[in-house]
Amino acid sequence: MGTKLTLRLEENLIKNAKRAARARKVSLSRMVSDYFKSISAQQKKEIIESSILSEIAGILPSKADNKKLLRSYKKHIEDKYL
């Protein structure tokens, strides 16, 4: 179920947007929704394709290794400080 969103825009912009929606045979709400989806997908793609992220991807252990990692760190701290 959709949630209502109220926007305040210039009258000419609204008229042109309605015309564009009518020409595409979709509702204005659908057109706005599709636009929001496209910019959300674009942001996710930019994050995934970040050069820094691609360089460091995979260097951290997976969640399955958490207990082993904690035991190892605990041993390191005990050896260092005790």
C-alpha positions as a printed NumPy array, in Angstrom:
array([[  0.   ,   0.   ,   0.   ],
       [  1.319,   3.421,  -0.914],
       [  1.748,   6.372,   1.385],
       [  0.504,   9.802,   0.402],
       [  3.095,  12.485,  -0.315],
       [  2.318,  16.17 ,  -0.714],
       [  4.636,  18.3  ,  -2.848],
       [  4.591,  22.059,  -3.383],
       [  5.747,  22.863,  -6.898],
       [  5.331,  25.632,  -9.423],
       [  2.042,  25.452, -11.308],
       [  3.722,  25.249, -14.722],
       [  5.911,  22.393, -13.559],
       [  2.849,  20.46 , -12.385],
       [  1.013,  21.069, -15.687],
       [  4.011,  19.914, -17.706],
       [  4.476,  16.856, -15.516],
       [  0.812,  15.907, -15.886],
       [  1.112,  16.309, -19.664],
       [  4.197,  14.084, -19.71 ],
       [  2.469,  11.445, -17.586],
       [ -0.59 ,  11.506, -19.844],
       [  1.644,  11.107, -22.928],
       [  3.281,   8.069, -21.3  ],
       [ -0.15 ,   6.703, -20.277],
       [  0.803,   6.495, -16.605],
       [ -0.353,   8.37 , -13.537],
       [  1.706,  11.237, -12.22 ],
       [  2.114,   9.287,  -8.982],
       [  3.535,   6.334, -10.916],
       [  5.915,   8.606, -12.803],
       [  7.179,  10.192,  -9.564],
       [  7.471,   6.764,  -7.918],
       [  9.477,   5.414, -10.85 ],
       [ 11.767,   8.437, -10.663],
       [ 12.362,   7.931,  -6.937],
       [ 13.129,   4.26 ,  -7.572],
       [ 15.606,   5.136, -10.304],
       [ 17.546,   7.599,  -8.145],
       [ 17.581,   5.105,  -5.254],
       [ 18.952,   2.414,  -7.562],
       [ 21.492,   4.867,  -8.944],
       [ 22.749,   5.687,  -5.439],
       [ 23.102,   1.989,  -4.604],
       [ 25.01 ,   1.434,  -7.845],
       [ 27.351,   4.343,  -7.074],
       [ 28.059,   2.907,  -3.636],
       [ 28.727,  -0.566,  -5.018],
       [ 30.956,   0.718,  -7.804],
       [ 33.02 ,   2.98 ,  -5.555],
       [ 36.702,   2.418,  -6.351],
       [ 37.677,   2.456,  -2.692],
       [ 34.975,  -0.042,  -1.787],
       [ 35.984,  -2.363,  -4.62 ],
       [ 39.597,  -2.224,  -3.401],
       [ 38.73 ,  -3.27 ,   0.153],
       [ 35.806,  -5.596,  -0.61 ],
       [ 36.398,  -9.058,   0.798],
       [ 39.266,  -8.246,   3.144],
       [ 37.194,  -8.56 ,   6.301],
       [ 36.229, -11.987,   7.624],
       [ 32.636, -13.128,   7.216],
       [ 30.14 , -13.188,  10.085],
       [ 30.728, -16.935,  10.431],
       [ 34.26 , -16.141,  11.666],
       [ 33.136, -13.767,  14.443],
       [ 33.613, -16.208,  17.336],
       [ 37.018, -17.281,  16.068],
       [ 38.026, -13.648,  15.567],
       [ 36.889, -12.71 ,  19.106],
       [ 38.797, -15.645,  20.641],
       [ 41.9  , -14.66 ,  18.698],
       [ 41.62 , -11.023,  19.761],
       [ 41.009, -11.993,  23.388],
       [ 44.126, -14.176,  23.348],
       [ 46.139, -11.349,  21.781],
       [ 45.045,  -8.897,  24.508],
       [ 45.749, -11.424,  27.282],
       [ 49.201, -12.171,  25.884],
       [ 49.979,  -8.486,  25.513],
       [ 48.744,  -7.247,  28.907],
       [ 48.9  , -10.231,  31.281]])
